């Protein structure tokens, strides 16, 4: 049970730190003339992640831990760090586009257009599996797929519009 709580606390603290970083980066980007796009769906994304974490805090503390899934989750978190460091001050949780700035093409962005979303998909699916909660993984993965379909479409639209200007 103690390891379960440590894992959940680390993930929660990581998310809170990311929100702080995103808020700081967003403010800096907006001050440089960036614009936010498609903000209407952002509260749904926040709600999804909050409910996902809450469900894990509620269901996971007394579950056995699967070492395979935990190891995979650690690799996913290393990928998350790679994404964050590759985007640097341009990483945010919102769709913020700085007109005239080139797309980031370093780190995982050399290989994939949206590696951050791949990491999020993996996290939402894998962390519940660490605790054997496959139903949580399934439900939140399905909901996340719907929101990411919308988000990626809107982000691609915003990036295309800025390239045309």
C-alpha positions in Angstrom: 0.0 0.0 0.0 2.8 2.4 0.8 4.4 2.0 -2.7 1.0 2.6 -4.2 0.6 5.9 -2.3 4.2 7.0 -3.2 3.5 6.3 -6.9 0.2 8.2 -6.8 1.8 11.1 -4.9 4.7 11.4 -7.3 2.3 11.4 -10.3 0.1 14.0 -8.7 3.0 16.2 -7.7 4.4 15.9 -11.2 1.1 17.0 -12.7 0.9 20.0 -10.3 4.5 21.0 -11.2 3.6 20.7 -14.9 0.6 22.9 -14.5 2.8 25.6 -12.9 5.4 25.3 -15.7 2.6 25.5 -18.3 1.1 28.5 -16.7 4.5 30.3 -16.6 5.3 29.3 -20.2 1.8 30.4 -21.4 2.2 33.8 -19.8 5.7 34.2 -21.4 4.4 33.2 -24.8 1.4 35.4 -24.7 3.7 38.3 -23.6 5.7 37.6 -26.8 2.6 37.9 -29.0 1.5 34.3 -29.1 -2.2 33.5 -29.3 -4.3 30.8 -27.7 -6.5 28.7 -30.0 -9.6 26.5 -29.3 -9.6 27.2 -25.6 -13.2 25.9 -25.2 -12.2 22.2 -24.8 -9.4 22.9 -22.3 -11.7 22.6 -19.2 -12.8 19.1 -20.5 -9.2 18.0 -20.7 -8.5 19.3 -17.2 -11.6 17.5 -15.9 -10.7 14.3 -17.6 -7.2 14.3 -16.0 -8.6 15.3 -12.6 -11.2 12.5 -12.7 -8.5 10.0 -13.9 -6.3 10.8 -11.0 -9.1 10.9 -8.5 -10.3 7.4 -9.6 -6.7 6.1 -9.1 -6.5 7.7 -5.6 -9.8 6.0 -4.8 -9.2 2.6 -6.3 -5.5 2.0 -6.4 -4.2 2.2 -2.9 -4.9 -1.4 -1.9 -4.3 -3.0 -5.2 -1.2 -5.2 -6.0 1.4 -3.6 -8.2 2.4 -5.2 -11.5 6.1 -4.7 -12.0 6.0 -5.0 -15.8 3.5 -2.1 -16.0 5.3 -0.1 -13.4 8.6 -0.4 -15.4 6.8 0.6 -18.6 5.3 3.6 -16.8 8.7 4.7 -15.7 9.9 4.6 -19.3 6.8 6.6 -20.3 7.7 9.2 -17.7 11.3 9.4 -19.1 9.7 10.1 -22.5 7.6 12.8 -20.9 10.7 14.5 -19.7 12.2 14.2 -23.1 9.2 15.9 -24.6 9.2 18.7 -22.0 12.8 19.5 -22.4 12.6 19.4 -26.2 9.9 22.0 -26.3 11.5 24.0 -23.5 9.7 27.3 -22.9 7.2 26.6 -25.7 5.7 23.6 -23.8 2.2 24.3 -22.4 -1.0 22.5 -21.7 -3.0 24.8 -24.0 -2.8 25.4 -27.7 -0.6 28.4 -27.8 1.0 29.4 -31.1 3.7 32.0 -31.5 3.4 33.4 -35.0 6.5 33.2 -37.1 8.2 30.8 -34.8 9.4 27.6 -36.5 8.0 24.3 -35.4 10.2 22.4 -32.9 12.0 19.6 -34.8 14.4 18.4 -32.0 14.0 15.5 -29.6 11.0 13.3 -30.3 9.6 16.0 -32.6 12.1 14.8 -35.2 10.1 11.6 -35.5 6.5 12.3 -34.5 4.3 15.4 -34.9 2.6 15.1 -31.5 4.8 13.1 -29.1 3.3 14.7 -26.0 0.0 13.3 -26.9 1.5 9.9 -27.4 2.9 10.1 -23.9 -0.4 11.2 -22.5 -2.2 8.3 -24.2 0.3 5.9 -22.8 0.1 7.3 -19.3 -3.7 7.2 -19.1 -3.7 3.6 -20.2 -0.6 2.3 -18.3 -0.8 3.8 -14.9 -4.1 2.1 -14.0 -2.7 -1.2 -15.3 0.1 -0.8 -12.7 -2.6 -1.5 -10.2 -4.6 -4.0 -12.3 -7.3 -1.4 -13.0 -8.0 -2.3 -16.6 -11.5 -0.9 -16.6 -10.2 2.5 -15.5 -7.6 2.3 -18.3 -10.2 1.4 -20.8 -12.8 4.1 -19.8 -10.3 6.9 -19.6 -8.4 5.9 -22.7 -11.7 6.0 -24.7 -12.6 9.4 -23.2 -9.1 10.7 -23.8 -9.2 9.5 -27.4 -12.3 11.6 -28.1 -10.7 14.7 -26.6 -7.4 14.2 -28.3 -9.1 13.8 -31.7 -10.6 17.3 -31.1 -7.4 18.7 -29.7 -5.0 17.5 -32.4 -7.4 18.7 -35.1 -7.6 22.1 -33.5 -3.8 22.3 -32.9 -3.0 21.3 -36.5 -5.5 23.9 -37.7 -3.8 26.6 -35.5 -0.3 25.7 -36.6 -1.3 25.6 -40.3 -3.0 29.0 -40.0 0.2 30.5 -38.5 2.4 29.1 -41.2 0.2 30.7 -43.8 0.5 34.2 -42.2 
